[in-house]
Amino acid sequence: MAGGVRADVAFRDADPGEYADVDAAYREKYGQYTSIVKHVLTDRARASPLRLEPR
């Protein structure tokens, strides 16, 4: 449960082809926190990306 929402989901490996779009969205939302953004958008951080999909 997150934010009061309960859902049945599956964890999947993220598609590397989606990284650029995810990075852009992250920069748009959190860009004012430059020190955090520079640490999150790294190859090391991408070592364990997951996608939540409805079951």
CYANA upper distance limits for C-alpha pairs under 8 A (distance plus 0.5 A):
  1 MET  CA      5 VAL  CA      5.91
  1 MET  CA      6 ARG  CA      5.03
  1 MET  CA      7 ALA  CA      7.48
  2 ALA  CA      6 ARG  CA      7.27
  7 ALA  CA     54 PRO  CA      7.99
  8 ASP  CA     54 PRO  CA      6.63
  8 ASP  CA     55 ARG  CA      6.39
  9 VAL  CA     52 LEU  CA      6.56
  9 VAL  CA     53 GLU  CA      5.82
  9 VAL  CA     54 PRO  CA      4.92
  9 VAL  CA     55 ARG  CA      5.55
 10 ALA  CA     52 LEU  CA      6.21
 10 ALA  CA     53 GLU  CA      5.79
 10 ALA  CA     54 PRO  CA      6.75
 10 ALA  CA     55 ARG  CA      6.39
 11 PHE  CA     50 LEU  CA      6.69
 11 PHE  CA     51 ARG  CA      6.22
 11 PHE  CA     52 LEU  CA      5.46
 11 PHE  CA     53 GLU  CA      7.07
 12 ARG  CA     50 LEU  CA      6.03
 12 ARG  CA     51 ARG  CA      5.58
 12 ARG  CA     52 LEU  CA      6.91
 12 ARG  CA     53 GLU  CA      7.80
 13 ASP  CA     48 SER  CA      8.30
 13 ASP  CA     49 PRO  CA      6.78
 13 ASP  CA     50 LEU  CA      5.33
 13 ASP  CA     51 ARG  CA      6.51
 14 ALA  CA     18 GLU  CA      7.95
 14 ALA  CA     49 PRO  CA      6.04
 14 ALA  CA     50 LEU  CA      5.51
 14 ALA  CA     51 ARG  CA      5.76
 15 ASP  CA     19 TYR  CA      7.88
 18 GLU  CA     22 VAL  CA      6.79
 19 TYR  CA     23 ASP  CA      6.46
 20 ALA  CA     24 ALA  CA      6.66
 21 ASP  CA     25 ALA  CA      6.74
 22 VAL  CA     26 TYR  CA      6.59
 23 ASP  CA     27 ARG  CA      6.61
 23 ASP  CA     41 LEU  CA      7.12
 24 ALA  CA     28 GLU  CA      6.62
 25 ALA  CA     29 LYS  CA      6.68
 26 TYR  CA     30 TYR  CA      6.28
 26 TYR  CA     31 GLY  CA      7.74
 26 TYR  CA     37 VAL  CA      8.27
 27 ARG  CA     31 GLY  CA      4.96
 27 ARG  CA     37 VAL  CA      7.39
 30 TYR  CA     34 THR  CA      8.28
 30 TYR  CA     37 VAL  CA      7.43
 31 GLY  CA     37 VAL  CA      7.13
 33 TYR  CA     37 VAL  CA      6.75
 34 THR  CA     38 LYS  CA      6.61
 35 SER  CA     39 HIS  CA      7.21
 36 ILE  CA     40 VAL  CA      6.76
 37 VAL  CA     41 LEU  CA      6.58
 38 LYS  CA     42 THR  CA      7.69
 39 HIS  CA     45 ALA  CA      8.32
 40 VAL  CA     45 ALA  CA      6.39
 41 LEU  CA     45 ALA  CA      6.99
 41 LEU  CA     46 ARG  CA      8.00
 42 THR  CA     46 ARG  CA      6.92
 43 ASP  CA     47 ALA  CA      7.07
 45 ALA  CA     49 PRO  CA      8.16
